Amino acid sequence: MSELPPTSPTPAPSPPPDPSSGPASVPVPLSRRAFLGRAGAGAALLAGGLAAGGGSAVARTTPVRAIAPADLDPLALLKKMLVFDTQNAGDGGVTRPHAEMLKAMWDSAGVGAEIIPTPTKDNVHLIARIRGTTANPPLLLLGHSDVVPVERSKWTVDPFAGVVKDGEIYGRGALDMKGANAAFIAALLRHLDEKGSFDRDIIVLTDCDEEAGPHGSRWLAENHWNKIDAGMVLTEGGWFLAQKDRTTPMLITVTRQDKVYFNLDLVADGTATHSSKPNPDSAIAKLSRAVAELDGWLAPVTLTPVTREYFAALAAATGDRPFKRAVELLLSARSGPSRERAAALVVKRSSYPWLHRALLRTTHAFVIEDAGYKENVIPSSATLRVNCRGVPGGQRPRDFLAQVRRLLADRDVQVKLVGNAGETEEAALARLDETFAKPPSSIDSPLYTAIKDAAGKTYPDAVFAPALFEAGTSLSPWTSRGVPGYGVYPYVLDNDQLIGMHGNDERISVAALQQGTEFMYRLFERFRV
C-alpha cells in the first residue's frame, strides 16, 4: 500500500471539569530547580516529539501531570469509554470522539498522544507514548476501540450507557475490549500519578478496524511503522477462569498464539420458479440438509505442545475432581477414539464447555446466510458462510477443507474456500499453511516474565499457564516480524460473562475489573525504575 501524505493530528477539545475531583488545587510556587525540570520536560517532549517514533529520543525528565482521580478508577474510566458508540459492521466505526476523549486524558497526564486518521472518515487510531529512561525496546499495549454491532432490542439495558447492575458493568465492549483498555490505562496512570518512570518507552495504541475493515493495525504498520515499532506487545487474549463457584480465581492464562482464521462458503443451486409450485430442486432445502449434516459433525481432536500445557495446568488448577479426571484421561489418551471420548467428557464436565471444545479442534460456525430476494420466487441459489478457526500445529486448514468436502460429497452443494480478492484457492491454502506453521511467541521475554510475576502476586492461589487463544487478534504486524506478542483479558469471568462476548448483555464483574487493574499495575511495576 502506498504511503499516505502526512496529516496533522486534530486538536482535542478541553475536557469538562470532573465534578468528582473536587475544587481545583491552589497553585504552589515552584523552586528554580523544579521550574527548570518542568521546562526541560516540555523541551524534551517538543524536541523528541511523538512523530519521531522509535525509542531513540529518550526524555529523562518528568512532565507536568494532572491526572483526574476518575481516570485512576477503572470503573469510571470504562464508563466513559462505553458511552461512545464505536460499532463497526465491517466498513469502520466512528472512533474519533472516543480517541479525542482519551487524547485529552493523556495530554492532562503529560503524555504525548497523536490521532492517526485513516481514509475512512472519523475512523482513527490513537497512539500515546510514555517516554522511558533508557533506549530499551518499547513495550506496546494494543487495545481496539471499535466494537461489534448490537441488537438493541435484545439487551436488558442501554448498551452504550455503562450501566452497573448487581455488581456487573454492562455495555458493548465491556469485555471486548474497552474493559481491558480501562484496566491497562488506569494501571499506567496510577504509576504516573506516583511519579513513576519506566525503563523503556511504553506505547499505548488504541486502534480501529480490529473487528473488521481495511484500516486496522496492518494498515497502520504499513503506513506508520516508526510510531508503533516495539520489542514486545500485549493485547487481548488469555482468559482468567474461575472455579466452579464462578468467582474464585482458578486459572490465569496468557495467550501466546491465536487460532488460524479462515472462511468457507456452502453454495447450493436449484431451479428458480414461482413459489406457488414448490419443487424438489430447492436450493434452500439442499443447503439446509448440508448444514444439518455439518452441524452434527466435529473435526478431530488435536493436542499440540501449547494446548497440552494448557490442559495440564487446568487439571492442576481445578477443584472439581470429576473434571480433573476427565482432563487427565484426555492427556493420557493413546488413540484417536479414546482421545475423542475423553474430549467429550471434558466438555461435558467443564464449567466453560464452549471454550474448551474450541481449544481442542478446528471449529466451524454458521454465521451468514444469503438466499432469496422475493417472497413469491423460489431462488436459484443459496449460500452460507462458515467461519472456521484452526489449531496451529494441529489439523491443517487444507485437510479440514478436504474433510468437509468428503462429508458433504452427496449433498449437492459446493464447498468453497473464501480467499482474498483475486486469490486462487491454492494461493489461499499456501497462505494459511504459512500462518498455521507460525510458532507461538517465546516465553523468554521481559513481558512474559512480568505477566507471570503479576499473576503470582495478584492471584496467589490460582495456577498460571500460557495458552492458545480460540479467537484472533491484531498481533500479526508484530509477530510476523518476530516480535513476541501475548494476550490477556485481565479480569476473572464466569461462563455466562465469557459467552456474552459479541453477544447480548455483554458485561464483566466490577470487582474482577478492579482486581484485574491491580494485576496490570503489578505487571507494569516490573518495568519501573
N, C-alpha and C positions, 0 to 999 in steps of 0.2 A: 504494500500500500504506500502511496506517495506521501511524503511529509506534508502535513498541513501547515499553512502560514501561521506564525506565532500570533497569539491573541493575548490581550491583557486581561487579567482576572477582573471580574466585576466586583466593585467595592460592595461589601456587605453593609446593610443598614445597621445603625447602632441599636443594640438590643434594648428593650424596655427595662426599666428598673425592676429588679426582682423583689417583690414585697417580703419574701421570706428571709431576705438577707439583712433586714433591719436598716436603720439610718446609716447614711454614708459616714465613714470614719473621718475624723478631723486630720488634715494633712500634718505630718510630723516633719519638722525641719531636717534636712539631710546634712550629714557631715560632708566635708570636702571629698573624703575617700569614697563615701557611698555615692555621692553625686557623680564622681568620675567613673566609678564602677558601672553605674547605670548608663552613663553616656557611652562608655566603651561597649556595653552590650548592644546598645542601639546601633553604634557604628559597625560592629561586627556583623550584626544582622543585615544591615544595608550593604556592607561590602561583600559578604559571602552570598547572601540572598538565597531564597528558596529556588529561584530559577536556575541557579548554577548547578543544582543537583549534586549527587555523589556525596561522599563524606570527606573530601579533601580539605574543604574550608571549614575549620573547626572553631566554633565560638567557645571561649574558655571563661566567659563571664556570665553572670546570671541576669536575665532580663527582668524588667518590671513585671510583676504578676498581680493580677486582681481577679482571683478565681471566685466565682459566685458560690456560696455554700450549696445551693441547689445542684450545681454541676458536680459536686463531690458525692452526691447521693444518687446511686444508680437508678433507683426507682423514679425520682424526679426527672432525671435525665432521659430515661426511657419514655416517660410520659410525653416529654417534649418532642421526642423523635416520632412517636406513634401518631401524633395528630397530623403529621404531613402525609398526604395521600400520594404515595410513590408507586402505585400499581403499575406493573409492566406486563402487558398482554402479549408482548413479542416485538413491538416496534419502539421500545424505550418508554421510560416513565418520566414524570415531571419531578426531577430531583433537585433542581436549583434552589427552591426555597429551603429545603432541608439542608443543603450544603451551605447556604448563607447563614443559617442559624448556627451550624457547627463552626463555620469560619469566625463568626463573631465571638463565639466561646473561646476558640483557640487564640484569637487576637487578644482577648482580655487576659488570657493566661500567659501572654508574652511569647507565644509560639507562632512562628511564621506559617501561614497556610495560603494555599492557592487553589482557586477554582479552575478546572480544566474543561472548557466547553467541548462538546462533541458536535458532529454535523447535525444531530437531531436537536431541535430547539428545546431549551430548558432541561436537557438531559446531560448532566455534568458529573465529573469526578471531582473529589476534593482531596488534596494532598497536604498534610501537615507534617512538619519536620521539627522534632525536638533535638536540638544540637547537643552532641555528646562532647566529652572532654578529650577523646582520642580519635584516631582515624581507623579504629576497628570497623570491619564491615557492618553496615547498618542492620538493624532488626526492623522488619516491615510487618505491620499489622494490617491485614486485609479484611475489610468488612464492607459488605454491599449495602447500599441504601435502597435499592428497588425491592419490591415485594410482588408476589403473585396476586392476581385479581381476587376479589371476594364475591361471594354470593350473599349479598346483604340480608336477604330475606331469611337466610338460614342461620344467621348469627343471633344470639340472645342479647347482645349488646352492640353498640355502635363500634365497628371495627377500627375506627380512627378517632377514638376518644380517650384511649388509655384508661379504661375502667378497671378499678380494683374491686374485686368481689370475692368474699370468702378466702382471703389470703392469696389470691392469684391476680395477676395483671393480664388483662385481655387486650388483644389488638393484633391486626395483621402486621406481622414482623416481630411480635413479642418474643417468639422463639427464634425465627429465621429472618434476619439475624440482627435486628435492632437491639434485642436484648443482650446479645453478645457484644455488640458495639458499645452499649452503655456500660457494661462491665469493664471492657477494655479501657475505655476513655476515662471513666470515673476513677479507676485504679491509677492510671497515669497522672491524672490531675492531683490526686492525693499526694503522690510523690513530689510533684512540682510545688504544691502548697506547703510541703515540708522543706522547701528549698533544696530538694534533692537534685543531683546530677547523675548522668548515666555515662558508662564507659564507651558509648558509641552513639551515633545518631539513631533515633527511633522515628521511623516514618509511619504515619497513620494514614492509610489510603482508604477512603470511603468511596467505593466505586459504584458505577451504574452498569446496567445491562448485564448483571450476573444471572438473573433469572432467564433472560432471553435478549436477543438483539445483537447487532454487529459492532457495537462500540464499547465493549467491556474491557477487561484487563488485557486481552490480546491486542486490541486496537491501541490501548494506552501504551503497551510495551513497544509496539511498532513505531509510535509517534513521539513518545516522551520517555524512553527508557532511562535516560540520565536522571530523571526525577524519582524513579522507583527502583533503581539498581540497589540490591541489598544482598547481604550474606546469608540470610535465613528469613523465613516468612511464617507467620501464624495466621490462620484463618478459621472458618467454621469447620466442624468435623466431629471429633470424638465425643461420645455420649458419656454422661455421668449417670450411672444407673443406681437404682435403689433396691434394697432388699424387698422381700415380699410384702412388708408393711407399707411400701410405697413412699417412704420418707427417709429411712436410714441409708446413708451412702454405702454402696456395696462395691461398685467397680468404677474407677476413674480411668478413662481411656483417652489417648491421644492418637489420632489417625495419622498415618504416615504414607497412605496410599489411598486413592479413590478407585471405585469400580469403573469399568470401561463402559462408556455410554454409546449406544447405537440404537437405531430405529428400523423396524420392519414395517412394510405395508402389506396387508392381506387384501387382494383385489379379486372380486368376483364379477363376472359378466353374465348377462342374461338377455332375454328378449324384452324390449320396450313395447308396451301396448297400453290400451285403455284399461283403467283399473276396474272396470265392470266385468272384465274377463280374466280373472286370476289364472295363472298358468304355472306348470311345474318347473319352468325355467326362470324362476325369480332370482335375481342377483342378491337381493337382501336375504332371502331364505338360504341360499348357498353360503353366504358369508356367516350367517348365524350358526349354521351347522359346523362350520370350520372353527368359529370362536368357541363353541361348546366343547369341541374336541381339544382345542389348545388349552382351554381353561382347566380342564381336568388333568393336565399333564404338568409334571415338574422336571426341569433339567436335572441332570445327575449332580449329586453332592460332590464337591471337591474341597479338599483341605490343603492349604498352602502353608508355608512356614509362618506367614503373618497371621492367618486365621487360626492355626493350631495354637500359637502363643496366646491369642485372644481367648479361645475357649478353655485352655488350661488355666488361665487367670480367672475366668468366670467360675470354673469348678472350685477353685481355691477360695473365691470370694463369697459365694452364695451360702446362706444359712439354711437353705431348703435341701434337705438330704436327698429326696427322690430326684430333684432336678440335678443335683451334683452327680448322682449315679448315672443319670442319662447322659450327661456330658462326658463322663469318664468312659462310658460304653462307646460313644461316638469316636473319641480319641484313640481307643484301643481296637477299633474295628479293623479287620484284616481283609475284608472282601467288600465289593460293591454292594451286594444285597444287605449285609449286616450293617454297613455304613448308612444305607438308606433307612433301615428300620430304626437305628439309633437316632438319626437326624429327626425322624418323625416324632420320636419320643421327646427329644429336646424341645422341639417346637411346641408340643402338646403341654409340656410342664413348665415352660418358660413364662415369666411374667411379662416378657417383651416378645411375644411369638412372631410378630411380623418382622421385627428387626432381625431376629436370629434366623428365621427362614431365609431372609435376604442375604445374610452373610455366608450362607452355605452353598450357594449355587448361582448360576446365571438366572436372573429373574426376567419375567415378561409381564407387562401391564398394559391393559387395553385403555387407551387414552382419548382418541378422537375418532368419531365415526362420520362418514360422509356418504349419504345416499339419498337420492330423490330430490325433486325440485317442485313438484305439484301434486296435490292430493288425488287427482284423477289420472295420474300417469304412473304405471309401474316402471321404475327406472331400469336402464340398461346396464348400470354398473353400481357397485357399492365398494367402498374402501374403508379399511380400519387401520389406524396407526397403532403399532405395538411398540412401546418403549422398553428397551432391554438394557440390563446392566450386568456386565460380565465380571468375574473374579480374575484379576490379573494373576497369571501363573496357573489358572485352573483350566476351564474349558475355553478354547479359543472361539472368538465370535464366528469365524468361518465354519467351525464344527457345529456350533449351535444352529447356525442358519441351515446347514445341511440336515441336521436332525429334525428341525421344524418342517422342512420341505418333505422329508420322508414321512413324517407323521400325517401331513395333510395331502399326501400324493393322490388320494382317492376322493378328495373333497371338491374338486373342480374349482380351485382358487389358485391364484398366483401369489407367491411369497417373494416380495421384492426387498432387497436391502436398500435403505434410503441413504444415498451418498450426498456429498456436496454438489453444488451446481456444476454440471459438465463432467462429473467424475464417473468413470466406469465402475462397475461392481468390483472388478479385480483390483482397481486402484483403491477403492474404499476399503476392501478387505486387507490390502497391504498396509494402509494407514492404521487400521485397527490392530493389525499384528504388531506394529511398532509400539502403539500405546499399551497393548497387552503385555509386551515384553519389558516395559519400563520398570526398573527396580524401585522398591519403596525408598523413601527418604532415609538417610542414615540416622542412626540413633547416637552417633558420635558427633554431637554439636552442642554448643553452649545453650541453645534454646531448648533442645530436648532435655538436657540436664536440669535446666531451670523449671521446666514443666513438671518433671518427675519430683524434684525437691518441693515445689509448691504443693503438689498433690499430697505428699507425705506430711507436710506441716498443716495443711487445711483439712484434710480428710484422713487423720491418722489411723482410723480403724478400717478403712477401705483398702482394696487391692488396686494397684496401678498397673496398667498394661498398654503397650502400643496396639493399634488395631487397624482394620480396614474400614473405610467409610463406604457405606452402602449406596451413597449418592455421589454427587460430583461437586467440585469447587472451581474457583478461578485460578488455581495454582499453576496451571500449565506454563505460562510465560516464564516462571522462575524455575520450576523443576525441570523443564526441558533444557535449561542452561546449566543444570547440575546444582542449583541452589536448593538446599533442603527446605521442604515445606511441610507443615503439620496443621492439624485441626483440632479445636476443642469448642464445644458449647459449654461454657463454664457454669452450668447450674444443674443440679440433680433433678431429673424428670421421672415421673411415673409414666406408665404406658399410655394412659389417656392423653397426657400432655404431649408425648412424643408423636402420636399419630395425628395430633392437631396441626402438625407441620404441613403447610399448604392446604389445610382443611378449614373447617368452620370452628369458631370459638377458639382460635389459637391463643395459648396462654402459657405462662410459667408461674411458678411459686415466687412470691415476693421474698420469702426467707431464703429460698435457694438462690435467687439473684444476689442478695446481699452476701451470702457465703461465697458465691462464685466470684464476686468482685474482690473479696478478701483473697481468694485463690490467685486472681490476676495481680493483686498488689504484691503478694509474695513472689510471684513469678518475676515481676519487674525488679523486685528488690535484689535479685541476683545480678543485675546489671548496674546497680548503683555504685558510686564511688564516694 
